[in-house]
Amino acid sequence: GLVPGLLNLGNTCFMNSLLQGLSSCPSFIKWLEEFTAQYKTDQNESAEHHCLSLTLLHLLRALSCQEGTEDDVLDASCLLEVLRMYRWQISSFEEQDAHELFHVLTSSLEDERDRQPRVTHLFDVHSLEQPEITQKQISCRTRGCLPPVSNHWKSQHPFHGRLTSNMVCKHCEHQSPVRYDTFDSLSLSIPAVVWGRPMTLDHCLHHFISSESVKDVVCDNCTKIQAEGTLNGQSIENQRTTFVKQLKLGKLPQCLCIHLQRLSWSNQGTPLKRHEHVQFNEFLIMDIYKYRIPVHKSSQNELNQKNSEEITPGTKDGIAVKPSDAEQPSGTKPLFMNGACSSSFLMSSGTFSLAAFPECSSPVYLYRLMAVVVHHGDMHSGHFVTYRRSPPSPKTPLSVSSQWLWISDDTVRKASLQEVLSSSAYLLFYERVHSRVQHQ
């Protein structure tokens, strides 16, 4: 039930901890397998050796027990060599950061993907115009096989997501066009701690998407309305108003990496580490953080009226719940989990079971915890360790193991879920769970 450890090459715990975390994400390994399938037809073995995706795939498969190895401890120096060939200057003798390395890997994989030709060579256009010739029969002038014409969006790695930035005028409620930005990980700051209240992952997520006012912004709609009310020929100044800016998640990835920012700065400008515990759960619901296209006001009013007729809320522990929930015996956990609670619910804490959710109201964006990277020490020196799930048994390869492991470089032991949830997380790796009803 254990996995191989990784040799510490001299302060390489940052790389070892990240590799153990990535190896517990089956979707990422599957994507690497599909992505590297294009290299199997390449006859140049030396080129394969320097390929980041192939090097990473072999390491992750070995760490997830998908490739037979007799070694209890593996050497990941090959990954550092490939990254140096990609012009990354990563020293194995200096203190490094696991989150920075995560972005080095994702950006390098994107560069590798973009180097692959997506169109057939012009020499082969004549052959392609003959429909009776199959793809396998076509070859380039260089006598190599044609590269597969891949879809740019389908080839995105599973950590790829999109943020939406929404601006609304407080005066006329005119909405500016939504802006989209990509992300590979959600980097969440930890809000100020309120004494006596536990800090939760929901606090960090709500703080991340909380709206902010932006003053003195030119509103084209207000200017247009002002112009319509003036006499013809009169020039008017651009109307400046206050806008409300809202950040949300436009596209949620299959694999969600959450980075808790534990770096802060003192009043004297010296770096400090935030050591407080941030509560997180085995399951995470992201539905309320997902951006939804705004509906027309009249339609929204009708929807709200319909919902109020169907649901007469009761209360339990200060939380509005359905009548069926209000009638539940005392001590029964309410139907809320980390990531899907109301703002009032943020003040309470607890770990909730997935079994509490009836099948009919299962969330769309449900994630399961796969690995946690923890940093021990301060900003100047420390050590990275990983909590991760044990790989599934060969008899049930599609299942998810409930056994957790604690890994510190070449040391591997079993751990309990309670120990995992009690850790001071630095990186959280979640993988999306698809229900039988929806496969989005």
Secondary structure by P-SEA (a helix, b strand, c coil): cbbbbbbccccaaaaaaaaaaaaacaaaaaaaaaaaccccccccaaaaaacaaaaaaaaaaaaaccccccccccccaaaaaaaaaacccccccccccaaaaaaaaaaaaaaaaaacccccccccccccccccccccccccccccccccccccccccccccbbbbbbbbbcccccccccccccccccccccccccccccccaaaaaaaaabbbbbcccccaaaaaaaaaacccccccccbbbbbbbbbbbcccccbbbbbcccccccccbbbbbbcbbbbbccccccccccccccccaaaaaaaaaaaaaacccccccccccccccccccccccccccccccccccccbbbbbbcccccccccccbbbbbcbbbbbccccccbbbbbbbbcccccccccccccbbbbbcccbbbbbcaaaaaaccccbbbbbbbbcccccc
